[in-house]
């Protein structure tokens, strides 16, 4: 099942896609307008959910002894595609394998060889597994860029409300970041209810903070920079949002 992410998660993924090695949590926090611990917590959650699968070095193999990078379009036929993908990774020189949801050309394999003879050896290793090579291309250059839909949008980043999902009728689920001067900051949910800050039909159903995800109770203290998921059967009003944002 896919993980539900919000605007902050999208921005984190965008900046990590640009340059993971030299992009720190404080760097991202400054651009996204949340705290560095919040960014670290979000990155950890994305890693644990398998959204961020790893951090890989982009190597120009041609500059390392003039090595050649080749791309093979291959077919597994009636064989188990996943099993064949795992087996072909054991062929020396194979650096990447992609499974494609199709019959013909259902494996795309990238390899690195020291010369054309080495590429021939690698190709023979692939075909020895019963995999058919349909086509091949010698890679000259490869270009990457972050996913454009995750790019910053000033009007969204200016708002502490990061996501709104409409439910049946007037019901809403709203995700909001608790600001420093918010009336609810430093209070328990029970205190917030008793003081009339949060209407009786409004429920805080989840809190994300540095130490992880919290399922709140009446004794849960709301803190600055908490990422709070709020549910209301009758809809979340601007007045209720101001309790969390202080705006």
Buried (B, 14 or more C-beta within 10 A) or exposed (E): EEEEBBBBBBBBBBBBBEEBEEBEBEBBBEBBEBBBBBBBBBBEBBEEEEBBEEEEEEEEBBEEEEBBBBBBBBBBEEBEBEEBBEBBEEBEBBEEBEEBEEEEBBBBBBBBBBEEEBBEBBBEBBEEBEBBBEEBEEBEEEEEEBEEEBBBEEEEBEBBBBBBEEEEEEBBBBBBBBBEEBBBBEBBBEBBBEEEBBBEEBBBEBBBBBEEEBEBEEEBBBBBBBBBBBBBEEBBEEEBBBBBBBE
